[in-house]
Amino acid sequence: MKIAIAILLVILNLAMWSAAVWIAFKLIRRMPRIGPKGTLVTSPDGRTVVPVYATFTGVRGVWRWLCVASNSMNPHLRITAEGIEYRVTFARTVRFEDIRSVEIMTGPLTVNLMFTFNTGPWTLAANVGDEALAQQVLDRLPARLRSQA
């Protein structure tokens, strides 16, 4: 009798978890994508400020959606004449020569720009929220990087 009750409780628990996961997926699919946070702004010193929701640091060669650090409180991404400036945990500057490739990654409710670097094992993903804005950013980068996107 105790075994039957235990089996019944396990089956009910699995059914509840399955229903919760199913409902979560249904809700995610119905939600609209995050719209653009803003437009590209060029500052007087020539830097292009890219509006981002969050920035993420990943490891090259590991699954692209996995990150080791993120910043959604005070992220920034700027394009300068020499390279990019960004902040995940610290503000960093990377020259265009040190960027291997840039590509647009889309997923559920997100559009990210994925920067892969020649130096070090790290990658940068910047959530811009909109494919049109991501394409505008790619258009502002050197042709060498755009051709690999």
Contact map, one row per residue, 1 for C-alpha under 8 A:
11111000000000000000000000000000000000000000000000000000000000000000000000000000000000000000000000000000000000000000000000000000000000000000000000000
11111100000000000000000000000000000000000000000000000000000000000000000000000000000000000000000000000000000000000000000000000000000000000000000000000
11111110000000000000000000000000000000000000000000000000000000000000000000000000000000000000000000000000000000000000000000000000000000000000000000000
11111111000000000000000000000000000000000000000000000000000000000000000000000000000000000000000000000000000000000000000000000000000000000000000000000
11111111100000000000000000000000000000000000000000000000000000000000000000000000000000000000000000000000000000000000000000000000000000000000000000000
01111111110000000000000000000000000000000000000000000000000000000000000000000000000000000000000000000000000000000000000000000000000000000000000000000
00111111111000000000000000000000000000000000000000000000000000000000000000000000000000000000000000000000000000000000000000000000000000000000000000000
00011111111100000000000000000000000000000000000000000000000000000000000000000000000000000000000000000000000000000000000000000000000000000000000000000
00001111111110000000000000000000000000000000000000000000000000000000000000000000000000000000000000000000000000000000000000000000000000000000000000000
00000111111111000000000000000000000000000000000000000000000000000000000000000000000000000000000000000000000000000000000000000000000000000000000000000
00000011111111100000000000000000000000000000000000000000000000000000000000000000000000000000000000000000000000000000000000000000000000000000000000000
00000001111111110000000000000000000000000000000000000000000000000000000000000000000000000000000000000000000000000000000000000000000000000000000000000
00000000111111111000000000000000000000000000000000000000000000000000000000000000000000000000000000000000000000000000000000000000000000000000000000000
00000000011111111100000000000000000000000000000000000000000000000000000000000000000000000000000000000000000000000000000000000000000000000000000000000
00000000001111111110000000000000000000000000000000000000000000000000000000000000000000000000000000000000000000000000000000000000000000000000000000000
00000000000111111111000000000000000000000000000000000000000000000000000000000000000000000000000000000000000000000000000000000000000000000000000000000
00000000000011111111100000000000000000000000000000000000000000000000000000000000000000000000000000000000000000000000000000000000000000000000000000000
00000000000001111111110000000000000000000000000000000000000000000000000000000000000000000000000000000000000000000000000000000000000000000000000000000
00000000000000111111111000000000000000000000000000000000000000000000000000000000000000000000000000000000000000000000000000000000000000000000000000000
00000000000000011111111100000000000000000000000000000000000000000000000000000000000000000000000000000000000000000000000000000000000000000000000000000
00000000000000001111111110000000000000000000000000000000000000000000000000000000000000000000000000000000000000000000000000000000000000000000000000000
00000000000000000111111111000000000000000000000000000000000000000000000000000000000000000000000000000000000000000000000000000000000000000000000000000
00000000000000000011111111100000000000000000000000000000000000000000000000000000000000000000000000000000000000000000000000000000000000000000000000000
00000000000000000001111111110000000000000000000000000000000000000000000000000000000000000000000000000000000000000000000000000000000000000000000000000
00000000000000000000111111111000000000000000000000000000000000000000000000000000000000000000000000000000000000000000000000000000000000000000000000000
00000000000000000000011111111100000000000000000000000000000000000000000000000000000000000000000000000000000000000000000000000000000000000000000000000
00000000000000000000001111111110000000000000000000000000000000000000000000000000000000000000000000000000000000000000000000000000000000000000000000000
00000000000000000000000111111110000000000000000000000000000000000000000000000000000000000000000000000000000110000000000000000000000000000000000000000
00000000000000000000000011111111000000000000000000000000000000000000000000000000000000000000000000000000000100000000000000000000000000000000000000000
00000000000000000000000001111111000000000000000000000000000000000000000000000000000000000000000000000000000000000000000000000000000000000000000000000
00000000000000000000000000111111100000000000000000000000000000000000000000000000000000000000000000000000000010000000000000000000000000000000000000000
00000000000000000000000000001111110000000000000000000000000000000000000000000000000000000000000000000000000010000000000000000000000000000000000000000
00000000000000000000000000000011111000000000000000000000000000000000000000000000000000000000000000000000000111000000000000000000110000000000000000000
00000000000000000000000000000001111100000000000000000000000000000000000000000000000000000000000000000000000011000000000000000000110000000000000000000
00000000000000000000000000000000111110000000000000000000000000000000000000000000000000000000000000000000000000000000000000000000110000000000000000000
00000000000000000000000000000000011111100000000000000000000000000000000000000000000000000000000000000000000000000000000000000001110010000000000000000
00000000000000000000000000000000001111100000000000111000000000000000000000000000000000000000000000000000000000000000000000000001100000000000000000000
00000000000000000000000000000000000111110000000000100000000000000000000000000000000000000000000000000000000000000000000000000000000000000000000000000
00000000000000000000000000000000000111111000000001100000000000000000000000000000000000000000000000000000000000000000000000000000000010000000000000000
00000000000000000000000000000000000001111100000111100000000000000000000000000000000000000000000000000000000000000000000000000000000010001000000000000
00000000000000000000000000000000000000111110000111000000000000000000000000000000000000000000000000000000000000000000000000000000000000000000000000000
00000000000000000000000000000000000000011111011110000000000000000000000000000000000000000000000000000000000000000000000000000000000000000000000000000
00000000000000000000000000000000000000001111111110000000000000000000000000000000000000000000000000000000000000000000000000000000000000000000000000000
00000000000000000000000000000000000000000111111000000000000000000000000000000000000000000000000000000000000000000000000000000000000000000000000000000
00000000000000000000000000000000000000000011111000000000000000000000000000000000000000000000000000000000000000000000000000000000000000000000000000000
00000000000000000000000000000000000000000111111100000000000000000000000000000001100000000000000000000000000000000000000000000000000000000000000000000
00000000000000000000000000000000000000000111111110000000000000000000000000000111100000000000000000000000000000000000000000000000000000000000000000000
00000000000000000000000000000000000000011110011111000000000000000000000000000111000000000000000000000000000000000000000000000000000000000000000000000
00000000000000000000000000000000000000011110001111100000000000000000000000011110000000000000000000000000000000000000000000000000000000000000000000000
00000000000000000000000000000000000000111000000111110000000000000000000000011110000000000000000000000000000000000000000000000001000000001000000000000
00000000000000000000000000000000000011110000000011111000000000000000000000011000000000000000000000000000000000000000000000000001000000000000000000000
00000000000000000000000000000000000010000000000001111110000000000000000000111000000000000000000000000000000000000000000000000111100000000000000000000
00000000000000000000000000000000000010000000000000111110000000000000000100100000000000000000000000000000000000000000000000000111100000000000000000000
00000000000000000000000000000000000000000000000000011111000000000000011111110000000000000000000000000000000000000000000000000111000000000000000000000
00000000000000000000000000000000000000000000000000011111100000000000011100110000000000110000000000000000000000000000000000011110000000000000000000000
00000000000000000000000000000000000000000000000000000111110000000011111000000000000000010000000000000000000000000000000000011100000000000000000000000
00000000000000000000000000000000000000000000000000000011111000000011110000000000000000010000000000000000000000000000000001111000000000000000000000000
00000000000000000000000000000000000000000000000000000001111101011111100000000000000000000000000000000000000000000000000001111000000000000000000000000
00000000000000000000000000000000000000000000000000000000111111010011000000000000000000000000000000000000000000000000000011100000000000000000000000000
00000000000000000000000000000000000000000000000000000000011111010000000000000000000000000000000000000000000000000001000011100000000000000000000000000
00000000000000000000000000000000000000000000000000000000001111110000000000000000000000000000000000000000000000000000000000000000000000000000000000000
00000000000000000000000000000000000000000000000000000000011111110100000000000000000000000000000000000000000000000000000000000000000000000000000000000
00000000000000000000000000000000000000000000000000000000000011111100000000000000000000000000000000000000000000000000000000000000000000000000000000000
00000000000000000000000000000000000000000000000000000000011111111110000000000000000000000000000000000000000000000000000000000000000000000000000000000
00000000000000000000000000000000000000000000000000000000010000111110000000000000000000000000000000000000000000000000000000000000000000000000000000000
00000000000000000000000000000000000000000000000000000000010001111111000000000000000000000000000000000000000000000000000000000000000000000000000000000
00000000000000000000000000000000000000000000000000000001111000011111110000000000000000000000000000000000000000000000000000000000000000000000000000000
00000000000000000000000000000000000000000000000000000001111000000111110000000000000000000000000000000000000000000000000000000000000000000000000000000
00000000000000000000000000000000000000000000000000000001110000000011111000000000000000011000000000000000000000000000000000000000000000000000000000000
00000000000000000000000000000000000000000000000000000111100000000011111100000000000000011000000000000000000000000000000000000000000000000000000000000
00000000000000000000000000000000000000000000000000000111000000000000111111100000000000111000000000000000000000000000000000000000000000000000000000000
00000000000000000000000000000000000000000000000000001110000000000000011111100000000000000000000000000000000000000000000000000000000000000000000000000
00000000000000000000000000000000000000000000000000000100000000000000001111100000000000000000000000000000000000000000000000000000000000000000000000000
00000000000000000000000000000000000000000000000000000100000000000000001111110000000000100000000000000000000000000000000000000000000000000000000000000
00000000000000000000000000000000000000000000000000011110000000000000001111111000000001110000000000000000000000000000000000000000000000000000000000000
00000000000000000000000000000000000000000000000011110110000000000000000001111100000011110000000000000000000000000000000000000000000000000000000000000
00000000000000000000000000000000000000000000000011110000000000000000000000111110000111100000000000000000000000000000000000000100000000000000000000000
00000000000000000000000000000000000000000000001111000000000000000000000000011111000111000000000000000000000000000000000000000000000000000000000000000
00000000000000000000000000000000000000000000001111000000000000000000000000001111101110000000000000000000000000000000000000000000000000000001100000000
00000000000000000000000000000000000000000000011100000000000000000000000000000111111110000000000000000000000000000000000000000000000000000000000000000
00000000000000000000000000000000000000000000011000000000000000000000000000000011111000000000000000000000000000000000000000000000000000000000000000000
00000000000000000000000000000000000000000000000000000000000000000000000000000001111100000000001100000000000000000000000000000000000000000000000000000
00000000000000000000000000000000000000000000000000000000000000000000000000000011111110000000111110000000000000000000000000000000000000000000000000000
00000000000000000000000000000000000000000000000000000000000000000000000000001111011111000000111100000000000000000000000000000000000000000000000000000
00000000000000000000000000000000000000000000000000000000000000000000000000011111001111100011110000000000000000000000000000000000000000000000000000000
00000000000000000000000000000000000000000000000000000000000000000000000000111100000111110011100000000000000000000000000000000000000000000000000000000
00000000000000000000000000000000000000000000000000000010000000000000001001111000000011111111000000000000000000000000000000000000000000000000000000000
00000000000000000000000000000000000000000000000000000011100000000000111000110000000001111110000000000000000000000000000000000000000000000000000000000
00000000000000000000000000000000000000000000000000000000000000000000111000000000000000111110000000000000000000000000000000000000000000000000000000000
00000000000000000000000000000000000000000000000000000000000000000000000000000000000000111111000000000000000000000000000000000000000000000000000000000
00000000000000000000000000000000000000000000000000000000000000000000000000000000000011111111100000000000000000000000000000000000000000000000000000000
00000000000000000000000000000000000000000000000000000000000000000000000000000000000011100111110000000000000000000000000000000000000000000000000000000
00000000000000000000000000000000000000000000000000000000000000000000000000000000001111000011111000000000000000000000000000000000000000000000000000000
00000000000000000000000000000000000000000000000000000000000000000000000000000000001110000001111101100000000000000000000000000000000000000000000000000
00000000000000000000000000000000000000000000000000000000000000000000000000000000011100000000111111100000000000000000000000000000000000000000000000000
00000000000000000000000000000000000000000000000000000000000000000000000000000000011100000000011111100000000000000000000000000000000000000000010000000
00000000000000000000000000000000000000000000000000000000000000000000000000000000001000000000001111110000000000000000000000000000000000000000000000000
00000000000000000000000000000000000000000000000000000000000000000000000000000000000000000000011111110000000000000000111000000000000000000000000000000
00000000000000000000000000000000000000000000000000000000000000000000000000000000000000000000011111111100000000000011110000000000000000000000000010000
00000000000000000000000000000000000000000000000000000000000000000000000000000000000000000000000011111100000000000011110000000000000000000000000010000
00000000000000000000000000000000000000000000000000000000000000000000000000000000000000000000000000111110000000000011100000000000000000000000000011011
00000000000000000000000000000000000000000000000000000000000000000000000000000000000000000000000000111111000000001111000000000000000000000100000011011
00000000000000000000000000000000000000000000000000000000000000000000000000000000000000000000000000001111100000001110000000000000000000000000000001011
00000000000000000000000000000000000000000000000000000000000000000000000000000000000000000000000000000111110000111100000000000000001001100000000000001
00000000000000000000000000000000000000000000000000000000000000000000000000000000000000000000000000000011111000111100000000000000000000000000000000000
00000000000000000000000000000000000000000000000000000000000000000000000000000000000000000000000000000001111101110000000000000000000000000000000000000
00000000000000000000000000000000000000000000000000000000000000000000000000000000000000000000000000000000111111100000000000000000000000000000000000000
00000000000000000000000000011000100000000000000000000000000000000000000000000000000000000000000000000000011111000000000000000000000000000000000000000
00000000000000000000000000010011110000000000000000000000000000000000000000000000000000000000000000000000001111100000000000000000100000000000000000000
00000000000000000000000000000000110000000000000000000000000000000000000000000000000000000000000000000000011111110000000000000011110000000000000000000
00000000000000000000000000000000000000000000000000000000000000000000000000000000000000000000000000000001111011111000000000000011111001000000000000000
00000000000000000000000000000000000000000000000000000000000000000000000000000000000000000000000000000001110001111100000000001111100001000000000000000
00000000000000000000000000000000000000000000000000000000000000000000000000000000000000000000000000000111100000111110000000011111000001000000000000000
00000000000000000000000000000000000000000000000000000000000000000000000000000000000000000000000000000111100000011111000000111100000000000000000000000
00000000000000000000000000000000000000000000000000000000000000000000000000000000000000000000000000111110000000001111100000111000000000000000000000000
00000000000000000000000000000000000000000000000000000000000100000000000000000000000000000000000000111100000000000111110001110000000000000000000000000
00000000000000000000000000000000000000000000000000000000000000000000000000000000000000000000000001111000000000000011111111100000000000000000000000000
00000000000000000000000000000000000000000000000000000000000000000000000000000000000000000000000001110000000000000001111100000000000000000000000000000
00000000000000000000000000000000000000000000000000000000000000000000000000000000000000000000000001000000000000000000111110000000000000000000000000000
00000000000000000000000000000000000000000000000000000000000000000000000000000000000000000000000000000000000000000000111111000000000000000000000000000
00000000000000000000000000000000000000000000000000000000001100000000000000000000000000000000000000000000000000000000101111100000000000000000000000000
00000000000000000000000000000000000000000000000000000000111100000000000000000000000000000000000000000000000000000001100111110000000000000000000000000
00000000000000000000000000000000000000000000000000000000111100000000000000000000000000000000000000000000000000000111100011111000000000000000000000000
00000000000000000000000000000000000000000000000000000011110000000000000000000000000000000000000000000000000000001111000001111100000000000000000000000
00000000000000000000000000000000000000000000000000000011110000000000000000000000000000000000000000000000000000011110000000111110000000000000000000000
00000000000000000000000000000000000000000000000000011111000000000000000000001000000000000000000000000000000000011100000000011111000000000000000000000
00000000000000000000000000000000000000000000000000011110000000000000000000000000000000000000000000000000000001111000000000001111100000000000000000000
00000000000000000000000000000000000110000000000001111100000000000000000000000000000000000000000000000000000001111000000000000111111011000000000000000
00000000000000000000000000000000111110000000000000011000000000000000000000000000000000000000000000000000000011110000000000000011111010000000000000000
00000000000000000000000000000000111100000000000000000000000000000000000000000000000000000000000000000000000001100000000000000001111111000000000000000
00000000000000000000000000000000000000000000000000000000000000000000000000000000000000000000000000000001000000100000000000000001111111100000000000000
00000000000000000000000000000000000000000000000000000000000000000000000000000000000000000000000000000000000000000000000000000000011111110000000000000
00000000000000000000000000000000000100110000000000000000000000000000000000000000000000000000000000000000000000000000000000000001111111111000000000000
00000000000000000000000000000000000000000000000000000000000000000000000000000000000000000000000000000001000000111000000000000001011111111100000000000
00000000000000000000000000000000000000000000000000000000000000000000000000000000000000000000000000000001000000000000000000000000001111111110000000000
00000000000000000000000000000000000000000000000000000000000000000000000000000000000000000000000000000000000000000000000000000000000111111111000000000
00000000000000000000000000000000000000010000000001000000000000000000000000000000000000000000000000000000000000000000000000000000000011111111100000000
00000000000000000000000000000000000000000000000000000000000000000000000000000000000000000000000000000100000000000000000000000000000001111111100001000
00000000000000000000000000000000000000000000000000000000000000000000000000000000000000000000000000000000000000000000000000000000000000111111110001000
00000000000000000000000000000000000000000000000000000000000000000000000000000010000000000000000000000000000000000000000000000000000000011111110000000
00000000000000000000000000000000000000000000000000000000000000000000000000000010000000000000000000000000000000000000000000000000000000001111111011000
00000000000000000000000000000000000000000000000000000000000000000000000000000000000000000000000100000000000000000000000000000000000000000011111111000
00000000000000000000000000000000000000000000000000000000000000000000000000000000000000000000000000000000000000000000000000000000000000000000111111100
00000000000000000000000000000000000000000000000000000000000000000000000000000000000000000000000000000000000000000000000000000000000000000000011111110
00000000000000000000000000000000000000000000000000000000000000000000000000000000000000000000000000111100000000000000000000000000000000000000111111111
00000000000000000000000000000000000000000000000000000000000000000000000000000000000000000000000000001110000000000000000000000000000000000110111111111
00000000000000000000000000000000000000000000000000000000000000000000000000000000000000000000000000000000000000000000000000000000000000000000001111111
00000000000000000000000000000000000000000000000000000000000000000000000000000000000000000000000000001110000000000000000000000000000000000000000111111
00000000000000000000000000000000000000000000000000000000000000000000000000000000000000000000000000001111000000000000000000000000000000000000000011111
